[in-house]
Amino acid sequence: MTLFDLTGRHALVTGATGALGRALAVALAEAGATVSVTTVSTDRAEEVESNSILNECWAAGGKNGQQKTLDLTDPAAVEAAVAAL
């Protein structure tokens, strides 16, 4: 029995490079969601980490998620990112 079936849904996880965000992203992928993640900066290490999380999501069954750099304090940027995903 599956408690959560998120097949056909797209989840956007902010703060995914933290331990809790990573666990949440992978759990959402395991439930069938396409998972995209955001980073705060264009720092190369953060980009590598977010791509690692996306790889875990894909391995868990998630589909074609993306990584976006996003300032969550900018409502227009958030709306644009959600629309793009």
NUPA-970425 format. One line per 3 residues: for each residue x, y, z of C-alpha. Coordinates in nm, 2 decimals, padded with zeros to 4 digits. Layout:
N
X,Y,Z ~ ... .
END
This chain:
85
00.00,00.00,00.00 ~ 00.13,00.35,-00.09 ~ 00.05,00.62,00.16 .
00.12,00.90,-00.08 ~ 00.10,00.89,-00.45 ~ 00.23,01.20,-00.61 .
00.25,01.07,-00.96 ~ 00.20,01.35,-01.21 ~ 00.28,01.62,-00.95 .
00.57,01.86,-00.95 ~ 00.73,01.95,-00.61 ~ 00.96,02.24,-00.56 .
01.19,02.20,-00.26 ~ 01.36,02.51,-00.13 ~ 01.66,02.46,00.10 .
01.72,02.12,-00.06 ~ 02.09,02.13,00.00 ~ 02.03,02.10,00.38 .
01.99,01.75,00.53 ~ 01.61,01.79,00.59 ~ 01.55,01.94,00.24 .
01.75,01.65,00.08 ~ 01.55,01.39,00.27 ~ 01.22,01.57,00.18 .
01.32,01.59,-00.19 ~ 01.41,01.22,-00.21 ~ 01.09,01.12,-00.02 .
00.88,01.32,-00.27 ~ 01.05,01.15,-00.56 ~ 00.99,00.81,-00.40 .
00.62,00.90,-00.39 ~ 00.63,00.96,-00.76 ~ 00.67,01.34,-00.78 .
00.89,01.52,-01.03 ~ 01.12,01.71,-00.79 ~ 01.30,02.04,-00.86 .
01.53,02.21,-00.61 ~ 01.64,02.57,-00.55 ~ 01.97,02.71,-00.44 .
02.03,03.05,-00.29 ~ 02.35,03.14,-00.48 ~ 02.53,03.04,-00.79 .
02.81,02.90,-00.58 ~ 02.97,02.60,-00.76 ~ 02.96,02.38,-00.45 .
02.59,02.44,-00.40 ~ 02.52,02.37,-00.77 ~ 02.71,02.04,-00.74 .
02.52,01.95,-00.42 ~ 02.18,02.03,-00.58 ~ 02.27,01.82,-00.88 .
02.36,01.53,-00.65 ~ 02.02,01.56,-00.48 ~ 01.85,01.56,-00.82 .
02.04,01.24,-00.91 ~ 01.91,01.08,-00.59 ~ 01.56,01.19,-00.68 .
01.59,01.04,-01.03 ~ 01.73,00.71,-00.88 ~ 01.43,00.71,-00.64 .
01.19,00.73,-00.93 ~ 01.15,01.11,-00.97 ~ 01.12,01.25,-01.32 .
01.33,01.52,-01.49 ~ 01.34,01.78,-01.21 ~ 01.55,02.09,-01.24 .
01.78,02.31,-01.03 ~ 01.71,02.68,-01.01 ~ 01.89,02.96,-00.83 .
01.62,03.16,-00.65 ~ 01.59,03.45,-00.41 ~ 01.29,03.35,-00.20 .
01.26,03.71,-00.07 ~ 01.17,03.83,-00.43 ~ 00.80,03.74,-00.50 .
00.85,03.81,-00.88 ~ 01.14,03.57,-00.89 ~ 00.95,03.30,-00.71 .
00.65,03.34,-00.95 ~ 00.88,03.33,-01.25 ~ 01.06,03.02,-01.12 .
00.74,02.84,-01.06 ~ 00.61,02.93,-01.40 ~ 00.93,02.81,-01.56 .
00.92,02.47,-01.39 .
END
